[in-house]
Amino acid sequence: MEVKIGIQMAPRELVVQTTASEQDIEQALTSALTDGKVFVLSDSKGGTVLVPADKIAYVELGQGEQRRVGFGA
């Protein structure tokens, strides 16, 4: 799943590919925002992304687009 995180005062959004489910991401985001702590997200390569909850402008959840191979439309 592809997660786009907009951060306040940052010109670009943070894009993370993760294997976590949509419900897990929503739960982690909700708890980080209510507690005012850090939003923690594991990426698909085994890394960890940490974003301060008070700096999050938006979070967009979506399915990652499959890469196409070849020249066909």
N, CA, C and O atoms as a Tinker XYZ file with bonds, in Angstrom:
   292  protein
     1  N      0.837000   -1.163000    0.000000    73     2
     2  CA     0.000000    0.000000    0.000000    64     1     3
     3  C      0.892000    1.239000    0.000000    63     2     4     5
     4  O      1.939000    1.270000    0.647000    81     3
     5  N      0.463000    2.238000   -0.725000    73     3     6
     6  CA     1.198000    3.489000   -0.803000    64     5     7
     7  C      0.575000    4.495000    0.163000    63     6     8     9
     8  O     -0.642000    4.683000    0.171000    81     7
     9  N      1.407000    5.136000    0.974000    73     7    10
    10  CA     0.953000    6.135000    1.935000    64     9    11
    11  C      1.677000    7.437000    1.629000    63    10    12    13
    12  O      2.907000    7.483000    1.589000    81    11
    13  N      0.898000    8.500000    1.413000    73    11    14
    14  CA     1.470000    9.828000    1.180000    64    13    15
    15  C      1.194000   10.671000    2.416000    63    14    16    17
    16  O      0.054000   10.789000    2.865000    81    15
    17  N      2.262000   11.257000    2.958000    73    15    18
    18  CA     2.149000   12.059000    4.174000    64    17    19
    19  C      2.588000   13.480000    3.850000    63    18    20    21
    20  O      3.729000   13.721000    3.455000    81    19
    21  N      1.669000   14.404000    4.022000    73    19    22
    22  CA     1.995000   15.814000    3.861000    64    21    23
    23  C      2.466000   16.371000    5.185000    63    22    24    25
    24  O      1.816000   16.172000    6.211000    81    23
    25  N      3.590000   17.066000    5.173000    73    23    26
    26  CA     4.168000   17.603000    6.394000    64    25    27
    27  C      4.135000   19.125000    6.318000    63    26    28    29
    28  O      4.500000   19.716000    5.301000    81    27
    29  N      3.696000   19.747000    7.398000    73    27    30
    30  CA     3.590000   21.208000    7.437000    64    29    31
    31  C      4.945000   21.843000    7.167000    63    30    32    33
    32  O      5.975000   21.372000    7.650000    81    31
    33  N      4.930000   22.901000    6.404000    73    31    34
    34  CA     6.117000   23.686000    6.068000    64    33    35
    35  C      7.157000   22.899000    5.266000    63    34    36    37
    36  O      8.330000   23.272000    5.243000    81    35
    37  N      6.741000   21.824000    4.615000    73    35    38
    38  CA     7.635000   21.053000    3.756000    64    37    39
    39  C      7.083000   21.116000    2.339000    63    38    40    41
    40  O      5.889000   20.897000    2.137000    81    39
    41  N      7.921000   21.407000    1.361000    73    39    42
    42  CA     7.434000   21.582000   -0.007000    64    41    43
    43  C      7.006000   20.281000   -0.691000    63    42    44    45
    44  O      6.243000   20.318000   -1.657000    81    43
    45  N      7.483000   19.141000   -0.207000    73    43    46
    46  CA     7.147000   17.868000   -0.844000    64    45    47
    47  C      6.506000   16.937000    0.160000    63    46    48    49
    48  O      6.717000   17.054000    1.367000    81    47
    49  N      5.718000   16.008000   -0.361000    73    47    50
    50  CA     5.112000   15.015000    0.517000    64    49    51
    51  C      6.028000   13.806000    0.651000    63    50    52    53
    52  O      6.888000   13.566000   -0.196000    81    51
    53  N      5.837000   13.064000    1.705000    73    51    54
    54  CA     6.608000   11.861000    1.978000    64    53    55
    55  C      5.797000   10.673000    1.472000    63    54    56    57
    56  O      4.651000   10.492000    1.884000    81    55
    57  N      6.375000    9.855000    0.581000    73    55    58
    58  CA     5.679000    8.702000    0.020000    64    57    59
    59  C      6.352000    7.441000    0.532000    63    58    60    61
    60  O      7.559000    7.260000    0.375000    81    59
    61  N      5.550000    6.559000    1.154000    73    59    62
    62  CA     6.068000    5.334000    1.762000    64    61    63
    63  C      5.287000    4.150000    1.220000    63    62    64    65
    64  O      4.056000    4.169000    1.201000    81    63
    65  N      5.995000    3.121000    0.779000    73    63    66
    66  CA     5.378000    1.849000    0.394000    64    65    67
    67  C      5.428000    0.953000    1.620000    63    66    68    69
    68  O      6.501000    0.721000    2.176000    81    67
    69  N      4.278000    0.448000    2.046000    73    67    70
    70  CA     4.217000   -0.376000    3.244000    64    69    71
    71  C      3.361000   -1.605000    3.014000    63    70    72    73
    72  O      2.512000   -1.632000    2.124000    81    71
    73  N      3.596000   -2.627000    3.832000    73    71    74
    74  CA     2.789000   -3.849000    3.762000    64    73    75
    75  C      1.701000   -3.841000    4.830000    63    74    76    77
    76  O      0.917000   -4.787000    4.911000    81    75
    77  N      1.636000   -2.800000    5.647000    73    75    78
    78  CA     0.623000   -2.694000    6.697000    64    77    79
    79  C     -0.754000   -2.496000    6.072000    63    78    80    81
    80  O     -0.882000   -1.947000    4.977000    81    79
    81  N     -1.779000   -2.952000    6.786000    73    79    82
    82  CA    -3.147000   -2.794000    6.288000    64    81    83
    83  C     -3.642000   -1.374000    6.540000    63    82    84    85
    84  O     -3.067000   -0.634000    7.338000    81    83
    85  N     -4.701000   -1.015000    5.860000    73    83    86
    86  CA    -5.278000    0.322000    6.000000    64    85    87
    87  C     -5.757000    0.549000    7.433000    63    86    88    89
    88  O     -5.604000    1.647000    7.969000    81    87
    89  N     -6.335000   -0.477000    8.056000    73    87    90
    90  CA    -6.822000   -0.356000    9.428000    64    89    91
    91  C     -5.676000   -0.139000   10.407000    63    90    92    93
    92  O     -5.811000    0.649000   11.344000    81    91
    93  N     -4.543000   -0.828000   10.207000    73    91    94
    94  CA    -3.380000   -0.648000   11.083000    64    93    95
    95  C     -2.821000    0.770000   10.984000    63    94    96    97
    96  O     -2.447000    1.372000   11.991000    81    95
    97  N     -2.770000    1.291000    9.767000    73    95    98
    98  CA    -2.253000    2.649000    9.560000    64    97    99
    99  C     -3.177000    3.675000   10.206000    63    98   100   101
   100  O     -2.713000    4.600000   10.873000    81    99
   101  N     -4.483000    3.511000   10.008000    73    99   102
   102  CA    -5.450000    4.431000   10.604000    64   101   103
   103  C     -5.369000    4.402000   12.126000    63   102   104   105
   104  O     -5.442000    5.447000   12.773000    81   103
   105  N     -5.221000    3.218000   12.695000    73   103   106
   106  CA    -5.131000    3.091000   14.149000    64   105   107
   107  C     -3.870000    3.765000   14.684000    63   106   108   109
   108  O     -3.926000    4.475000   15.688000    81   107
   109  N     -2.732000    3.548000   14.021000    73   107   110
   110  CA    -1.480000    4.168000   14.460000    64   109   111
   111  C     -1.551000    5.687000   14.333000    63   110   112   113
   112  O     -1.069000    6.408000   15.207000    81   111
   113  N     -2.149000    6.170000   13.252000    73   111   114
   114  CA    -2.280000    7.612000   13.046000    64   113   115
   115  C     -3.203000    8.234000   14.084000    63   114   116   117
   116  O     -2.892000    9.288000   14.639000    81   115
   117  N     -4.329000    7.594000   14.349000    73   115   118
   118  CA    -5.286000    8.106000   15.327000    64   117   119
   119  C     -4.670000    8.178000   16.720000    63   118   120   121
   120  O     -4.844000    9.170000   17.427000    81   119
   121  N     -3.954000    7.132000   17.114000    73   119   122
   122  CA    -3.346000    7.153000   18.449000    64   121   123
   123  C     -2.233000    8.199000   18.534000    63   122   124   125
   124  O     -2.068000    8.834000   19.576000    81   123
   125  N     -1.472000    8.388000   17.464000    73   123   126
   126  CA    -0.416000    9.403000   17.467000    64   125   127
   127  C     -1.008000   10.808000   17.552000    63   126   128   129
   128  O     -0.473000   11.667000   18.254000    81   127
   129  N     -2.109000   11.042000   16.840000    73   127   130
   130  CA    -2.724000   12.378000   16.855000    64   129   131
   131  C     -3.398000   12.677000   18.190000    63   130   132   133
   132  O     -3.329000   13.808000   18.671000    81   131
   133  N     -4.050000   11.686000   18.795000    73   131   134
   134  CA    -4.728000   11.938000   20.069000    64   133   135
   135  C     -3.738000   12.105000   21.217000    63   134   136   137
   136  O     -3.980000   12.887000   22.137000    81   135
   137  N     -2.630000   11.378000   21.168000    73   135   138
   138  CA    -1.630000   11.467000   22.229000    64   137   139
   139  C     -0.612000   12.568000   21.979000    63   138   140   141
   140  O      0.131000   12.943000   22.886000    81   139
   141  N     -0.570000   13.094000   20.745000    73   139   142
   142  CA     0.402000   14.130000   20.409000    64   141   143
   143  C      1.826000   13.603000   20.348000    63   142   144   145
   144  O      2.777000   14.317000   20.666000    81   143
   145  N      1.963000   12.359000   19.939000    73   143   146
   146  CA     3.280000   11.724000   19.903000    64   145   147
   147  C      3.781000   11.606000   18.467000    63   146   148   149
   148  O      3.500000   12.465000   17.631000    81   147
   149  N      4.513000   10.555000   18.192000    73   147   150
   150  CA     5.135000   10.342000   16.885000    64   149   151
   151  C      4.361000    9.269000   16.117000    63   150   152   153
   152  O      4.014000    8.224000   16.667000    81   151
   153  N      4.097000    9.547000   14.833000    73   151   154
   154  CA     3.469000    8.578000   13.938000    64   153   155
   155  C      4.568000    7.680000   13.389000    63   154   156   157
   156  O      5.495000    8.155000   12.734000    81   155
   157  N      4.464000    6.375000   13.658000    73   155   158
   158  CA     5.480000    5.406000   13.263000    64   157   159
   159  C      4.899000    4.517000   12.179000    63   158   160   161
   160  O      3.803000    3.977000   12.326000    81   159
   161  N      5.646000    4.368000   11.081000    73   159   162
   162  CA     5.205000    3.553000    9.960000    64   161   163
   163  C      6.388000    2.762000    9.429000    63   162   164   165
   164  O      7.451000    3.325000    9.170000    81   163
   165  N      6.204000    1.456000    9.265000    73   163   166
   166  CA     7.261000    0.600000    8.719000    64   165   167
   167  C      7.091000    0.500000    7.218000    63   166   168   169
   168  O      5.984000    0.281000    6.727000    81   167
   169  N      8.189000    0.660000    6.480000    73   167   170
   170  CA     8.092000    0.554000    5.031000    64   169   171
   171  C      8.308000   -0.891000    4.581000    63   170   172   173
   172  O      8.661000   -1.754000    5.384000    81   171
   173  N      8.093000   -1.141000    3.298000    73   171   174
   174  CA     8.150000   -2.502000    2.771000    64   173   175
   175  C      9.564000   -3.052000    2.682000    63   174   176   177
   176  O      9.741000   -4.250000    2.457000    81   175
   177  N     10.582000   -2.203000    2.855000    73   175   178
   178  CA    11.973000   -2.655000    2.788000    64   177   179
   179  C     12.570000   -2.891000    4.172000    63   178   180   181
   180  O     13.766000   -3.154000    4.292000    81   179
   181  N     11.750000   -2.799000    5.213000    73   179   182
   182  CA    12.220000   -3.047000    6.560000    64   181   183
   183  C     12.638000   -1.814000    7.324000    63   182   184   185
   184  O     13.078000   -1.923000    8.468000    81   183
   185  N     12.515000   -0.654000    6.732000    73   183   186
   186  CA    12.863000    0.589000    7.409000    64   185   187
   187  C     11.693000    1.130000    8.213000    63   186   188   189
   188  O     10.581000    0.608000    8.136000    81   187
   189  N     11.946000    2.172000    8.981000    73   187   190
   190  CA    10.914000    2.795000    9.805000    64   189   191
   191  C     10.894000    4.285000    9.529000    63   190   192   193
   192  O     11.941000    4.928000    9.452000    81   191
   193  N      9.689000    4.834000    9.379000    73   191   194
   194  CA     9.493000    6.258000    9.156000    64   193   195
   195  C      8.831000    6.830000   10.400000    63   194   196   197
   196  O      7.817000    6.309000   10.864000    81   195
   197  N      9.406000    7.904000   10.939000    73   195   198
   198  CA     8.878000    8.566000   12.125000    64   197   199
   199  C      8.520000   10.006000   11.768000    63   198   200   201
   200  O      9.350000   10.747000   11.242000    81   199
   201  N      7.282000   10.398000   12.057000    73   199   202
   202  CA     6.838000   11.761000   11.767000    64   201   203
   203  C      6.167000   12.314000   13.022000    63   202   204   205
   204  O      5.263000   11.672000   13.557000    81   203
   205  N      6.583000   13.488000   13.509000    73   203   206
   206  CA     5.891000   14.081000   14.662000    64   205   207
   207  C      4.431000   14.348000   14.313000    63   206   208   209
   208  O      4.138000   14.957000   13.284000    81   207
   209  N      3.525000   13.900000   15.157000    73   207   210
   210  CA     2.093000   13.989000   14.860000    64   209   211
   211  C      1.619000   15.431000   14.693000    63   210   212   213
   212  O      0.714000   15.690000   13.901000    81   211
   213  N      2.213000   16.371000   15.423000    73   211   214
   214  CA     1.769000   17.758000   15.325000    64   213   215
   215  C      2.224000   18.443000   14.033000    63   214   216   217
   216  O      1.803000   19.567000   13.759000    81   215
   217  N      3.072000   17.792000   13.240000    73   215   218
   218  CA     3.549000   18.366000   11.978000    64   217   219
   219  C      2.849000   17.769000   10.759000    63   218   220   221
   220  O      3.128000   18.179000    9.632000    81   219
   221  N      1.943000   16.806000   10.965000    73   219   222
   222  CA     1.259000   16.147000    9.851000    64   221   223
   223  C      0.150000   17.059000    9.337000    63   222   224   225
   224  O     -0.709000   17.504000   10.098000    81   223
   225  N      0.183000   17.332000    8.028000    73   223   226
   226  CA    -0.860000   18.133000    7.398000    64   225   227
   227  C     -1.971000   17.229000    6.866000    63   226   228   229
   228  O     -3.151000   17.541000    7.023000    81   227
   229  N     -1.601000   16.107000    6.234000    73   227   230
   230  CA    -2.579000   15.150000    5.718000    64   229   231
   231  C     -1.909000   13.804000    5.505000    63   230   232   233
   232  O     -0.686000   13.710000    5.413000    81   231
   233  N     -2.733000   12.760000    5.429000    73   231   234
   234  CA    -2.273000   11.414000    5.107000    64   233   235
   235  C     -3.221000   10.857000    4.069000    63   234   236   237
   236  O     -4.436000   10.850000    4.266000    81   235
   237  N     -2.667000   10.391000    2.963000    73   235   238
   238  CA    -3.462000    9.828000    1.875000    64   237   239
   239  C     -3.098000    8.355000    1.731000    63   238   240   241
   240  O     -1.937000    8.008000    1.513000    81   239
   241  N     -4.106000    7.492000    1.855000    73   239   242
   242  CA    -3.890000    6.060000    1.718000    64   241   243
   243  C     -4.391000    5.623000    0.353000    63   242   244   245
   244  O     -5.466000    6.040000   -0.080000    81   243
   245  N     -3.626000    4.793000   -0.322000    73   243   246
   246  CA    -4.032000    4.302000   -1.630000    64   245   247
   247  C     -3.271000    3.058000   -1.998000    63   246   248   249
   248  O     -2.211000    2.767000   -1.443000    81   247
   249  N     -3.814000    2.342000   -2.922000    73   247   250
   250  CA    -3.133000    1.164000   -3.419000    64   249   251
   251  C     -2.018000    1.608000   -4.343000    63   250   252   253
   252  O     -2.215000    2.484000   -5.186000    81   251
   253  N     -0.857000    1.011000   -4.190000    73   251   254
   254  CA     0.263000    1.342000   -5.065000    64   253   255
   255  C     -0.041000    0.892000   -6.484000    63   254   256   257
   256  O     -0.572000   -0.198000   -6.699000    81   255
   257  N      0.292000    1.723000   -7.437000    73   255   258
   258  CA     0.048000    1.388000   -8.833000    64   257   259
   259  C      1.077000    0.358000   -9.288000    63   258   260   261
   260  O      2.277000    0.525000   -9.071000    81   259
   261  N      0.596000   -0.696000   -9.913000    73   259   262
   262  CA     1.480000   -1.729000  -10.400000    64   261   263
   263  C      2.302000   -1.196000  -11.570000    63   262   264   265
   264  O      1.785000   -0.502000  -12.446000    81   263
   265  N      3.570000   -1.527000  -11.567000    73   263   266
   266  CA     4.439000   -1.082000  -12.671000    64   265   267
   267  C      4.105000   -1.881000  -13.915000    63   266   268   269
   268  O      3.905000   -3.095000  -13.863000    81   267
   269  N      4.050000   -1.187000  -15.017000    73   267   270
   270  CA     3.743000   -1.829000  -16.285000    64   269   271
   271  C      5.025000   -2.154000  -17.020000    63   270   272   273
   272  O      6.008000   -1.414000  -16.963000    81   271
   273  N      4.990000   -3.263000  -17.703000    73   271   274
   274  CA     6.157000   -3.711000  -18.469000    64   273   275
   275  C      5.760000   -3.762000  -19.934000    63   274   276   277
   276  O      4.690000   -4.262000  -20.278000    81   275
   277  N      6.618000   -3.246000  -20.787000    73   275   278
   278  CA     6.326000   -3.310000  -22.220000    64   277   279
   279  C      5.903000   -1.972000  -22.771000    63   278   280   281
   280  O      5.936000   -0.951000  -22.085000    81   279
   281  N      5.499000   -2.002000  -24.042000    73   279   282
   282  CA     5.154000   -0.779000  -24.748000    64   281   283
   283  C      3.670000   -0.641000  -24.998000    63   282   284   285
   284  O      3.245000    0.357000  -25.580000    81   283
   285  N      2.873000   -1.593000  -24.587000    73   283   286
   286  CA     1.421000   -1.548000  -24.837000    64   285   287
   287  C      0.725000   -0.544000  -23.948000    63   286   288   289
   288  O      1.248000   -0.149000  -22.907000    81   287
   289  N     -0.445000   -0.139000  -24.361000    73   287   290
   290  CA    -1.244000    0.809000  -23.585000    64   289   291
   291  C     -2.035000    0.057000  -22.612000    63   290   292
   292  O     -2.791000    0.649000  -21.841000    81   291
